Structures are given as C-alpha cells and as structure tokens.
C-alpha cells in the first residue's frame, strides 16, 4: 500500500433522524495538494435537535459498514419516520506517493418488514497524477435489485475478472453472502479478498477500497454521546480507546464499574494498562 493517508472531505446526510438534507465540509476540502501537510479541526454547533448527534452517529454506522460488519439494525431508529430510505455520502481524499485520489462513497438504506438493508452503494473516484486529473466516475455500483449483474460498470468487472473466469463466480458468491449477512458488498470480507488481489487493470480501484477499509479499521475513531449519560450517572466509567499496537492497532469501548470491584481477564487487563499509560502521557 505504501504511504497512504486518508482524510475526510465532507459528509452528507439525507433522512437521518431530523436531517432531511444536510452537509458538513472540512476546512481543507477544496485544496488539491498532493500531500496533507496540515491538520483539520471542524467544530459543529447548533440548537438541540439541529443534527449534531446525527453526524456523530452517522460516522459510527459508516465505520461498521466500511469494515464489513453486519448492518447495525439500530439504524432503523435513525431513518426519518416519514421516509422509507435514508442516505449517507462521504467524500474522501486519499494521498499516495505523488498521486491524489478524490473518492466518494454513497450508501442508500431501505426499510423492509423486518429491519433495514443496504439497497445501493457505490464508489466514485477521480485520480490526480502527473499534472492530470481524470473525471470523477463511478467505478463500483452495487444495487440489490439488479440481480442480473454483479455490479456496474461492466468494464470494471471485466478488468477484475481478466482471463480467470473463476473470479466471476467468486464475485457472485460474495454478493450472495453479503446480502444474506446484510453487510456491504463492496467492503464485505468475501468481496475484499477478491478486490484486494493485485490485478494490474483494477489496481487503482483496489488501492482505493483497501485504503478506505484500513482507514475505517484503524483511524476512524468515533466517541458517541451515549457515553455522557453513563458518566453522569456515576456508576460506570466508559472509555473509548484507540491503541497503536502491532500492524492493525486496537480500538473500541471499555467500561469499568465504579460501584463494585471487577475481575478482568488477561486481555482486558492488558488493554486497561495501555489506556492508563496513554492517559498518564
């Protein structure tokens, strides 16, 4: 993968909680430098019910989707009651060695009788290299209702398959597994194994998918407001943690009861020690 850095450019929500259509844009979104030399901090403020929490929770769901997890069915409570679907669109910049990828990931969720499914997801990309910028075109478009194709455009499928027709069958099987598991087809485990293979025709797009997966796995760190209620109640101390460890690192939630002693297994004790060391820094 080389030296890859992923930065969020913008986030758009439609029919998420009380946000009919809203967008946040990062301060450096319009810069097209080939290196991310500056950090960004974006503060979001507004009245109660204006959508601040919706943004944080959208990142939480987005993180799970891009890491290939089963769709969290609690998202049904976030889809506007008057709507049957909702949308999240995240724009990213992926900085590589003398190349900049401008990437968009769009997801459409639909309510069904027993929950929520990913109705459609697609990735588009523009590549900036050697002073030239390609058009921003969709390179992977999965639509659940289009059962006659694995994904569109067919040109990208052909590039991925090449002369190995077994890959086409693997793509079909991966799609069926993703739909049964109710996870992303693009980022699902079985699909990733195919997309990450070094194929010269599909190489640039493989880099994009791999970079977004790594970003969600290692660097997208979401602390939800649900923690604040537990802290105020003063009986449980929740800690959202991120630990740089080995190649993948480790992140998640760790809760420590405050009203009684607690027995930890070795793994949790080691994690707690790492958290304490970070706090003491």
Backbone bond lengths (Angstrom), bond angles and torsions (degrees), N, CA, C in turn:
res aa  C-N    CA-C-N  psi(-1)  N-CA   C-N-CA  omega(-1)  CA-C   N-CA-C  phi
1 X - - - 1.469 - - 1.527 111.73 -
2 X 1.334 118.18 -26.44 1.463 119.62 -179.03 1.513 111.31 73.32
3 X 1.340 115.75 -159.66 1.465 120.89 -179.55 1.524 110.10 -87.50
4 X 1.309 115.76 90.19 1.468 122.17 -178.04 1.524 109.03 -105.90
5 X 1.346 115.85 131.49 1.467 121.49 175.21 1.529 107.68 -126.26
6 X 1.322 116.24 130.80 1.467 121.86 179.79 1.515 109.37 -111.61
7 X 1.329 115.79 130.26 1.474 120.90 177.73 1.532 109.17 -129.10
8 X 1.316 115.20 138.08 1.459 120.29 175.85 1.523 110.02 -75.06
9 X 1.333 117.48 135.84 1.464 122.25 176.52 1.524 111.95 -102.11
10 X 1.334 116.80 -42.13 1.470 119.44 -179.29 1.520 109.87 -161.22
11 X 1.328 114.51 163.17 1.464 121.71 176.77 1.519 107.89 -138.55
12 X 1.325 115.88 128.36 1.467 121.69 179.39 1.523 109.31 -119.42
13 X 1.329 116.28 132.82 1.465 122.16 178.60 1.517 110.15 -119.54
14 X 1.327 116.35 140.99 1.462 122.34 173.53 1.525 108.81 -133.54
15 X 1.323 115.06 124.67 1.468 122.60 178.05 1.527 112.86 60.83
16 X 1.330 116.34 31.14 1.461 121.35 174.49 1.526 107.74 -99.34
17 X 1.338 115.56 115.62 1.467 122.06 -173.89 1.533 108.63 52.68
18 X 1.340 116.95 -123.67 1.466 117.87 -177.76 1.529 112.20 -96.88
19 X 1.321 117.47 13.13 1.467 121.07 179.05 1.531 108.74 -94.16
20 X 1.321 116.10 104.79 1.460 120.57 177.84 1.524 110.89 -70.73
21 X 1.322 115.70 -43.06 1.462 120.87 178.97 1.522 107.67 -162.77
22 X 1.317 117.52 106.36 1.462 120.42 -177.64 1.513 111.28 -140.35
23 X 1.314 116.19 152.55 1.458 120.88 -179.07 1.527 110.56 -140.13
24 X 1.336 116.14 140.36 1.464 120.92 169.73 1.530 107.25 -117.24
25 X 1.323 116.27 141.51 1.464 121.71 -176.73 1.522 108.71 -125.25
26 X 1.317 116.42 129.32 1.454 120.74 179.95 1.527 110.62 -71.83
27 X 1.338 117.60 151.13 1.471 121.36 -173.44 1.524 114.51 -57.21
28 X 1.333 118.44 -34.15 1.460 120.96 -176.43 1.524 112.61 -102.38
29 X 1.321 116.47 21.44 1.470 120.63 -174.20 1.521 112.93 -60.96
30 X 1.331 116.97 -32.57 1.469 119.52 -174.56 1.522 114.17 -90.77
31 X 1.325 116.93 -2.65 1.466 119.43 177.01 1.524 109.91 -77.25
32 X 1.329 116.24 143.83 1.465 119.91 179.78 1.528 110.85 -124.77
33 X 1.311 115.37 39.30 1.455 119.59 175.34 1.527 109.26 -73.28
34 X 1.317 116.33 157.13 1.451 120.90 -177.52 1.524 112.73 -88.83
35 X 1.324 116.52 5.85 1.458 119.87 174.92 1.523 109.01 -144.99
36 X 1.325 116.03 146.46 1.469 119.93 -179.91 1.525 107.84 -94.68
37 X 1.303 115.18 90.87 1.464 120.66 -172.63 1.524 112.99 -87.52
38 X 1.330 117.68 -15.93 1.463 120.27 -176.91 1.516 111.36 -125.29
39 X 1.330 114.95 148.46 1.463 120.15 175.62 1.534 109.39 -82.86
40 X 1.332 115.84 162.27 1.463 120.98 179.28 1.519 110.03 -128.15
41 X 1.319 115.30 139.07 1.465 121.32 172.25 1.524 107.25 -129.96
42 X 1.311 115.89 125.88 1.461 120.69 179.36 1.521 108.62 -120.02
43 X 1.317 116.98 118.23 1.460 121.41 176.30 1.516 110.18 -94.90
44 X 1.317 117.60 136.03 1.463 122.37 -179.60 1.522 108.18 -119.58
45 X 1.315 116.72 123.22 1.457 119.82 -179.70 1.521 109.55 -133.16
46 X 1.316 116.31 159.56 1.463 120.44 179.86 1.509 110.42 167.68
47 X 1.310 115.72 174.55 1.460 121.66 -179.57 1.526 110.62 -69.52
48 X 1.334 115.85 163.78 1.461 120.19 172.81 1.522 109.80 -56.90
49 X 1.318 116.51 134.36 1.458 120.12 179.62 1.510 114.29 83.27
50 X 1.328 117.65 8.42 1.465 119.82 -177.68 1.528 113.03 -86.57
51 X 1.352 117.42 -8.64 1.460 119.76 174.41 1.516 115.88 113.40
52 X 1.330 117.38 9.52 1.474 119.49 -178.43 1.534 110.97 -63.37
53 X 1.321 116.12 -48.29 1.461 119.95 -179.41 1.522 111.26 -66.38
54 X 1.315 117.38 -31.88 1.469 121.07 179.34 1.520 110.70 -60.05
55 X 1.331 116.46 -35.81 1.466 120.45 179.68 1.528 110.46 -66.18
56 X 1.325 116.09 -48.08 1.462 120.26 -179.39 1.525 110.62 -62.08
57 X 1.329 116.71 -45.02 1.460 120.32 -179.39 1.528 111.56 -66.60
58 X 1.332 117.30 -33.66 1.470 120.48 176.28 1.526 110.51 -61.53
59 X 1.335 116.55 -40.15 1.462 120.10 176.39 1.535 110.75 -63.16
60 X 1.325 115.86 -37.65 1.467 120.28 179.14 1.530 110.73 -61.59
61 X 1.324 116.77 -48.76 1.463 120.38 179.27 1.523 111.06 -66.24
62 X 1.343 116.01 -39.68 1.462 120.68 179.81 1.529 110.87 -60.90
63 X 1.312 116.07 -41.54 1.458 120.98 179.51 1.524 111.08 -59.27
64 X 1.314 117.05 -46.13 1.458 120.70 179.06 1.514 112.88 -63.54
65 X 1.323 116.55 -38.75 1.461 120.87 -178.84 1.526 110.81 -67.09
66 X 1.335 117.15 -45.58 1.466 120.20 -176.05 1.525 111.77 -72.35
67 X 1.315 118.14 -21.48 1.469 119.59 174.95 1.533 111.26 -88.78
68 X 1.321 117.16 4.41 1.455 121.06 173.16 1.510 115.55 83.14
69 X 1.331 116.99 16.36 1.463 119.75 -179.97 1.533 110.90 -77.33
70 X 1.320 115.17 159.30 1.464 120.23 174.06 1.529 108.94 -60.95
71 X 1.322 116.48 139.85 1.463 120.90 -177.11 1.528 110.11 -59.50
72 X 1.316 117.01 124.09 1.463 123.13 179.12 1.531 108.63 -67.30
73 X 1.321 116.54 114.35 1.460 120.66 -174.24 1.532 113.21 -70.05
74 X 1.327 116.91 -9.24 1.465 118.48 174.47 1.521 111.71 -66.21
75 X 1.323 116.08 -11.89 1.464 119.32 178.85 1.528 111.33 -64.72
76 X 1.327 117.30 -18.90 1.464 119.84 178.75 1.524 111.18 -61.01
77 X 1.330 116.43 -29.49 1.463 120.59 179.26 1.532 111.83 -75.54
78 X 1.330 116.76 -10.10 1.464 121.21 -178.49 1.527 112.34 -100.05
79 X 1.330 117.33 -13.47 1.460 119.72 178.35 1.517 109.21 -79.93
80 X 1.304 115.77 130.40 1.467 121.55 -178.51 1.529 110.71 -49.08
81 X 1.319 116.53 133.90 1.469 121.19 -174.63 1.526 112.89 -62.51
82 X 1.325 116.84 -25.78 1.463 120.48 -179.83 1.526 112.60 -88.89
83 X 1.332 117.42 1.93 1.466 121.01 -176.20 1.525 110.43 -121.21
84 X 1.317 115.40 153.50 1.461 120.61 176.75 1.525 111.63 -98.04
85 X 1.336 116.57 -9.46 1.459 118.87 179.05 1.516 111.10 -144.93
86 X 1.312 115.16 166.41 1.466 122.48 177.96 1.523 108.09 -143.98
87 X 1.347 116.14 161.34 1.460 119.88 -176.60 1.527 110.94 -137.30
88 X 1.317 114.69 144.60 1.465 122.53 171.36 1.522 107.45 -128.65
89 X 1.316 115.70 130.83 1.468 120.14 175.32 1.527 108.51 -127.86
90 X 1.329 115.75 121.81 1.466 120.98 179.39 1.524 108.71 -116.23
91 X 1.337 115.83 129.14 1.458 121.38 177.04 1.526 108.85 -105.57
92 X 1.320 115.98 136.76 1.461 121.85 -176.70 1.522 110.69 -129.74
93 X 1.336 114.51 157.72 1.450 121.64 164.63 1.524 107.13 -116.08
94 X 1.315 115.32 129.81 1.454 120.76 178.42 1.529 107.48 -114.95
95 X 1.334 115.59 113.72 1.458 121.62 -177.43 1.529 109.60 -95.62
96 X 1.324 115.80 121.11 1.459 121.14 175.41 1.515 109.78 -115.53
97 X 1.321 116.65 -163.30 1.462 121.47 178.11 1.525 109.21 -77.12
98 X 1.350 116.54 102.76 1.463 122.99 179.74 1.530 113.08 60.19
99 X 1.323 116.46 29.77 1.462 120.58 176.40 1.524 108.65 -147.40
100 X 1.312 115.68 143.96 1.460 121.86 177.79 1.520 108.66 -127.39
101 X 1.336 115.63 123.57 1.457 121.61 176.03 1.534 108.55 -101.96
102 X 1.320 117.35 126.06 1.471 122.11 172.55 1.521 106.72 -101.60
103 X 1.324 115.92 113.69 1.462 120.89 -167.87 1.519 111.04 -124.04
104 X 1.311 116.21 140.52 1.457 122.28 173.29 1.516 110.28 -122.88
105 X 1.329 116.29 135.83 1.469 121.39 176.36 1.517 108.31 -122.35
106 X 1.319 115.76 119.71 1.464 122.01 -174.11 1.527 109.37 -119.29
107 X 1.336 115.80 132.33 1.467 121.54 -179.98 1.521 109.29 -127.99
108 X 1.315 115.92 137.16 1.469 122.03 173.83 1.526 108.11 -118.67
109 X 1.336 116.16 122.67 1.458 122.42 177.91 1.524 108.94 -101.10
110 X 1.328 116.71 143.58 1.469 120.65 177.36 1.519 110.37 -129.95
111 X 1.315 115.18 139.68 1.461 120.12 174.21 1.527 109.55 -76.51
112 X 1.325 115.66 138.81 1.453 121.35 170.70 1.524 107.53 -126.64
113 X 1.325 116.90 -178.21 1.463 120.06 -173.86 1.520 113.16 -58.14
114 X 1.342 116.22 -38.57 1.464 118.57 -174.42 1.525 113.43 -114.92
115 X 1.330 117.95 23.41 1.459 119.01 177.01 1.520 113.76 152.91
116 X 1.329 115.56 -142.65 1.461 122.76 -177.65 1.523 108.75 -132.78
117 X 1.333 116.29 142.36 1.461 121.66 176.70 1.528 109.55 -126.54
118 X 1.331 115.55 161.94 1.463 120.51 170.54 1.526 106.81 -84.62
119 X 1.311 115.95 107.46 1.462 121.58 -177.24 1.528 111.43 -76.85
120 X 1.339 114.73 -38.72 1.467 119.36 -178.56 1.526 108.84 -155.16
121 X 1.317 116.07 147.04 1.466 121.53 172.49 1.524 107.58 -149.10
122 X 1.317 115.30 140.93 1.463 117.35 177.26 1.521 110.84 -148.77
123 X 1.331 114.07 153.39 1.452 122.97 177.34 1.519 108.98 -117.48
124 X 1.335 116.25 133.62 1.458 119.72 171.20 1.519 109.23 -122.67
125 X 1.327 116.06 161.27 1.457 118.54 -171.71 1.523 111.25 -157.38
126 X 1.338 115.83 139.23 1.463 123.39 167.70 1.524 106.83 -118.82
127 X 1.327 116.70 139.72 1.460 121.50 -177.29 1.526 109.62 -114.66
128 X 1.343 115.15 123.00 1.464 121.85 176.59 1.528 108.47 -103.64
129 X 1.327 116.20 116.70 1.465 119.69 -178.52 1.519 109.85 -156.66
130 X 1.331 115.78 137.96 1.471 122.23 177.11 1.528 112.27 54.14
131 X 1.334 116.06 38.29 1.454 120.34 177.35 1.508 115.37 79.95
132 X 1.315 117.89 2.14 1.466 122.10 179.95 1.525 110.48 -117.44
133 X 1.336 114.58 147.99 1.464 120.68 177.87 1.517 109.05 -126.93
134 X 1.321 116.41 125.29 1.459 119.75 176.94 1.527 109.52 -76.42
135 X 1.324 116.62 163.93 1.458 120.18 172.64 1.529 109.42 -67.09
136 X 1.318 115.71 152.66 1.467 119.81 179.40 1.526 108.53 -86.59
137 X 1.326 114.95 99.93 1.455 121.16 -176.14 1.518 111.24 -114.57
138 X 1.332 115.41 153.25 1.464 121.14 174.92 1.522 108.54 -72.21
139 X 1.337 116.93 127.19 1.470 119.01 178.59 1.526 112.54 -113.47
140 X 1.322 117.52 -9.02 1.462 119.69 174.81 1.519 108.52 -152.36
141 X 1.333 116.27 114.95 1.463 122.40 -176.19 1.522 108.61 -129.31
142 X 1.329 115.67 105.20 1.459 121.41 177.32 1.527 109.08 -99.68
143 X 1.344 116.26 127.28 1.462 121.44 174.92 1.527 108.09 -128.12
144 X 1.294 115.25 122.52 1.472 120.50 -173.50 1.525 112.15 -59.67
145 X 1.326 117.58 -33.87 1.470 120.74 -176.70 1.521 112.93 -79.19
146 X 1.329 117.42 -16.03 1.468 120.54 -179.69 1.531 109.21 -89.14
147 X 1.323 115.57 80.80 1.462 120.76 -174.69 1.527 112.96 -80.39
148 X 1.327 117.41 -8.70 1.469 119.91 -177.75 1.525 112.46 -85.01
149 X 1.338 117.81 -10.10 1.461 121.46 177.88 1.524 108.73 -132.05
150 X 1.342 115.36 152.31 1.462 119.50 177.04 1.514 109.52 -71.09
151 X 1.319 115.76 -54.91 1.454 122.75 170.14 1.520 107.96 -159.11
152 X 1.293 116.74 168.25 1.462 121.97 177.34 1.524 109.02 -115.63
153 X 1.339 118.24 159.81 1.462 128.81 -5.06 1.520 112.07 -74.41
154 X 1.324 116.68 152.95 1.457 122.10 -176.82 1.527 111.57 -62.98
155 X 1.339 116.97 -27.68 1.467 120.28 179.01 1.524 111.03 -59.57
156 X 1.344 116.22 -40.94 1.465 119.65 179.26 1.529 111.12 -68.06
157 X 1.337 116.88 -36.05 1.462 120.58 176.82 1.519 109.66 -62.22
158 X 1.323 116.11 -44.20 1.471 120.45 -179.94 1.519 111.40 -63.65
159 X 1.350 116.84 -38.95 1.462 119.95 177.26 1.523 111.37 -62.92
160 X 1.315 115.56 -38.63 1.465 120.87 -178.10 1.526 111.14 -71.50
161 X 1.322 116.38 -41.61 1.460 121.50 -176.81 1.525 111.10 -74.24
162 X 1.352 116.60 -43.52 1.460 120.32 -177.33 1.523 111.22 59.29
163 X 1.315 116.15 -131.59 1.466 121.10 -178.87 1.527 112.11 -94.02
164 X 1.321 117.00 -4.10 1.461 121.07 -178.20 1.526 109.97 -94.28
165 X 1.319 117.10 96.55 1.459 121.36 -176.84 1.527 112.56 -68.75
166 X 1.333 116.80 -17.40 1.461 118.74 177.60 1.526 111.80 -65.54
167 X 1.342 115.59 -27.62 1.469 119.47 179.46 1.521 110.10 -64.05
168 X 1.333 116.73 -36.38 1.472 120.16 178.93 1.531 110.20 -60.05
169 X 1.335 116.47 -43.34 1.465 119.94 178.32 1.523 110.51 -66.22
170 X 1.340 116.97 -38.87 1.467 120.56 178.10 1.527 110.92 -61.63
171 X 1.331 116.96 -38.42 1.461 121.39 179.21 1.532 111.05 -64.97
172 X 1.324 116.01 -40.14 1.470 120.73 179.25 1.523 110.40 -65.94
173 X 1.345 116.11 -44.43 1.462 120.56 179.20 1.526 110.37 -63.24
174 X 1.339 116.65 -42.85 1.468 120.90 179.81 1.527 110.70 -61.82
175 X 1.316 116.50 -36.90 1.469 119.96 178.37 1.526 110.68 -64.88
176 X 1.327 116.41 -44.87 1.471 119.98 -179.73 1.527 110.84 -63.62
177 X 1.329 116.83 -38.82 1.470 120.56 178.49 1.519 110.63 -65.19
178 X 1.345 116.67 -42.30 1.466 120.56 179.83 1.525 111.12 -62.65
179 X 1.326 116.37 -41.94 1.466 119.64 -179.30 1.527 111.26 -68.62
180 X 1.328 116.19 -38.00 1.468 119.24 178.43 1.524 110.76 -68.69
181 X 1.336 116.06 -37.82 1.466 120.75 -179.94 1.518 112.69 -81.45
182 X 1.331 116.36 -10.11 1.469 122.92 -176.53 1.526 111.20 56.00
183 X 1.339 114.29 51.26 1.458 120.02 174.97 1.525 108.86 -125.25
184 X 1.309 116.76 175.62 1.458 121.52 177.97 1.521 110.39 -62.45
185 X 1.347 116.20 136.63 1.464 118.88 173.38 1.522 110.19 -75.44
186 X 1.325 117.05 -39.73 1.460 120.82 -177.58 1.527 111.45 -66.03
187 X 1.345 116.73 -39.85 1.457 120.83 -174.34 1.531 114.03 -108.63
188 X 1.330 117.76 3.02 1.452 120.25 178.33 1.523 111.30 -62.53
189 X 1.313 117.25 153.90 1.463 122.02 -174.17 1.523 112.14 -56.41
190 X 1.333 117.63 -47.63 1.464 120.51 -176.27 1.520 111.55 -68.13
191 X 1.325 117.15 -34.54 1.466 120.54 177.94 1.517 110.68 -70.55
192 X 1.337 116.90 -44.11 1.467 121.07 -178.15 1.519 111.54 -55.94
193 X 1.329 115.90 -40.99 1.458 119.28 -178.23 1.526 111.21 -59.42
194 X 1.313 116.77 -30.50 1.474 121.18 178.00 1.522 110.15 -80.47
195 X 1.337 116.46 -46.80 1.462 120.32 -175.35 1.529 112.34 -67.11
196 X 1.339 117.03 -28.77 1.462 120.42 -176.02 1.526 113.10 -81.15
197 X 1.325 117.37 -7.66 1.456 119.16 178.38 1.527 110.02 -64.35
198 X 1.312 116.33 142.94 1.467 121.00 -177.28 1.527 109.45 -75.49
199 X 1.309 114.92 96.84 1.459 121.56 177.71 1.519 107.42 -118.19
200 X 1.320 117.71 121.83 1.464 120.92 -172.43 1.531 112.73 -59.75
201 X 1.335 117.08 -37.17 1.466 120.44 -178.08 1.531 111.71 -71.38
202 X 1.316 116.22 -30.58 1.467 120.97 -174.58 1.522 111.71 -106.33
203 X 1.329 117.52 9.33 1.457 122.40 -168.45 1.527 113.24 -57.41
204 X 1.345 117.64 -50.06 1.469 120.02 -177.07 1.521 111.79 -59.53
205 X 1.330 117.23 -38.99 1.457 120.71 -178.11 1.525 110.93 -74.62
206 X 1.323 115.95 -33.28 1.460 120.06 174.65 1.525 110.57 -62.02
207 X 1.337 116.33 -40.37 1.467 121.25 178.31 1.523 110.26 -60.58
208 X 1.325 116.88 -42.75 1.466 121.59 -178.85 1.531 110.96 -63.01
209 X 1.325 117.28 -49.23 1.465 121.06 -179.02 1.525 110.57 -62.58
210 X 1.325 115.89 -43.85 1.465 120.98 179.99 1.529 110.73 -62.92
211 X 1.341 116.80 -42.56 1.466 120.97 -178.00 1.524 111.24 -64.93
212 X 1.329 117.93 -41.77 1.471 120.76 179.88 1.526 110.91 -68.07
213 X 1.331 116.57 -38.64 1.466 119.78 177.45 1.530 110.57 -62.71
214 X 1.327 117.02 -46.84 1.467 120.84 178.80 1.521 111.59 -61.87
215 X 1.330 115.95 -39.23 1.463 120.91 179.36 1.526 110.74 -61.72
216 X 1.331 116.50 -47.93 1.470 120.22 -179.56 1.517 111.40 -66.46
217 X 1.326 116.81 -34.45 1.456 121.39 -177.32 1.524 111.89 -74.13
218 X 1.329 116.96 -41.04 1.460 120.80 -170.54 1.529 114.21 -106.04
219 X 1.329 117.19 -38.92 1.469 119.91 -165.70 1.531 115.57 -112.35
220 X 1.320 118.35 -23.39 1.467 119.89 179.35 1.525 108.14 -79.26
221 X 1.311 115.51 104.54 1.463 122.26 -170.19 1.523 108.40 -117.49
222 X 1.327 116.50 110.85 1.466 121.87 -172.47 1.522 110.12 -112.83
223 X 1.336 116.11 125.08 1.464 121.91 173.65 1.523 107.17 -111.49
224 X 1.313 117.05 111.07 1.469 121.28 -174.70 1.527 110.56 -84.63
225 X 1.315 115.32 157.47 1.464 120.99 -177.70 1.526 112.10 -70.66
226 X 1.329 117.42 -10.97 1.464 120.01 178.36 1.528 111.44 -62.25
227 X 1.352 116.02 -21.53 1.461 119.07 177.58 1.526 112.28 -66.19
228 X 1.325 116.93 -33.76 1.464 120.36 -172.30 1.521 111.92 -63.73
229 X 1.339 117.14 -35.04 1.461 120.10 179.24 1.520 112.01 -65.32
230 X 1.327 116.39 -40.10 1.463 120.62 179.05 1.518 111.22 -66.22
231 X 1.339 116.09 -39.73 1.462 120.05 179.09 1.530 109.98 -64.09
232 X 1.326 116.48 -42.66 1.468 120.69 -179.46 1.526 111.51 -64.93
233 X 1.331 116.32 -34.70 1.461 120.02 -179.51 1.526 111.69 -68.99
234 X 1.332 116.58 -23.79 1.469 122.59 171.97 1.528 113.24 66.67
235 X 1.336 118.19 28.77 1.461 119.65 174.11 1.531 111.55 -120.35
236 X 1.314 116.44 -9.55 1.453 120.55 -179.97 1.515 108.23 -146.80
237 X 1.336 116.48 133.68 1.454 120.57 178.22 1.529 108.90 -105.90
238 X 1.348 117.02 103.34 1.465 118.88 178.44 1.529 109.94 -86.42
239 X 1.334 115.21 137.93 1.460 119.56 178.36 1.518 108.54 -128.42
240 X 1.324 115.80 118.20 1.457 120.00 171.33 1.519 106.47 -85.92
241 X 1.333 116.81 122.98 1.457 118.81 -172.92 1.524 111.61 -126.25
242 X 1.317 114.25 154.66 1.467 122.65 172.31 1.516 106.95 -139.77
243 X 1.316 115.81 121.49 1.461 121.17 -175.73 1.520 109.07 -120.17
244 X 1.335 115.91 127.95 1.459 120.24 172.85 1.516 107.95 -77.50
245 X 1.333 115.65 108.90 1.464 119.02 -175.50 1.518 109.17 -147.40
246 X 1.312 115.55 124.23 1.456 122.28 -179.67 1.530 109.12 55.50
247 X 1.340 118.39 -144.28 1.460 120.09 -174.05 1.522 112.69 -85.29
248 X 1.325 116.58 -36.50 1.457 119.27 -172.87 1.510 113.52 -94.47
249 X 1.334 117.39 -22.06 1.450 119.07 -175.15 1.512 110.12 74.14
250 X 1.321 116.37 -175.21 1.459 120.47 -177.66 1.523 108.39 -150.46
251 X 1.329 117.12 138.80 1.452 120.38 177.31 1.519 109.06 -151.96
252 X 1.329 115.50 160.50 1.454 119.90 -179.73 1.506 111.26 158.78
253 X 1.326 116.55 -157.23 1.461 123.49 178.70 1.517 109.88 -115.79
254 X 1.313 114.74 140.72 1.467 120.42 178.80 1.524 106.66 -134.82
255 X 1.325 118.00 121.54 1.462 121.83 -177.13 1.524 110.47 -112.40
256 X 1.318 116.50 131.20 1.461 122.18 179.43 1.533 109.19 -115.48
257 X 1.341 118.80 117.56 1.477 120.81 176.51 1.529 110.59 -62.91
258 X 1.318 116.58 139.16 1.460 120.94 -178.18 1.525 113.26 -103.32
259 X 1.339 118.06 -11.57 1.464 120.83 -173.12 1.529 112.97 -98.96
260 X 1.330 117.19 -8.32 1.458 119.21 -177.24 1.523 109.52 -155.99
261 X 1.326 117.84 158.55 1.465 120.09 176.09 1.527 110.35 -63.95
262 X 1.308 115.94 154.03 1.465 120.16 -179.99 1.524 108.73 -135.56
263 X 1.323 115.54 141.14 1.458 121.18 177.62 1.527 108.46 -99.26
264 X 1.331 115.84 127.04 1.459 121.41 -179.76 1.521 109.74 -108.03
265 X 1.338 115.81 144.03 1.457 117.71 170.88 1.535 108.38 -77.69
266 X 1.323 116.23 172.40 1.466 120.90 -174.03 1.527 111.56 -59.22
267 X 1.336 116.99 -42.15 1.467 120.68 -177.41 1.526 110.81 -62.09
268 X 1.348 116.17 -47.30 1.469 119.40 -179.01 1.526 111.26 -67.46
269 X 1.338 116.25 -35.45 1.466 119.50 177.80 1.530 110.46 -62.80
270 X 1.332 116.59 -42.84 1.468 120.32 178.87 1.528 111.07 -62.96
271 X 1.337 115.85 -40.03 1.467 119.67 178.23 1.523 110.22 -63.65
272 X 1.346 116.03 -44.67 1.463 120.14 -179.65 1.530 110.73 -61.98
273 X 1.326 116.84 -39.79 1.461 119.99 177.08 1.529 111.74 -60.86
274 X 1.349 115.53 -41.35 1.474 119.95 177.91 1.524 110.75 -63.19
275 X 1.342 116.26 -42.91 1.471 120.24 179.72 1.521 111.05 -61.96
276 X 1.330 116.11 -45.55 1.467 120.80 179.99 1.534 110.21 -61.67
277 X 1.331 116.95 -42.25 1.465 120.49 178.35 1.521 110.85 -60.46
278 X 1.336 116.99 -40.94 1.472 120.38 179.32 1.522 111.20 -65.98
279 X 1.349 115.64 -41.61 1.469 119.65 179.27 1.519 110.60 -63.32
280 X 1.326 116.55 -42.02 1.460 121.01 -178.87 1.522 113.29 -68.13
281 X 1.336 116.95 -21.76 1.452 119.82 176.78 1.534 111.11 -58.37
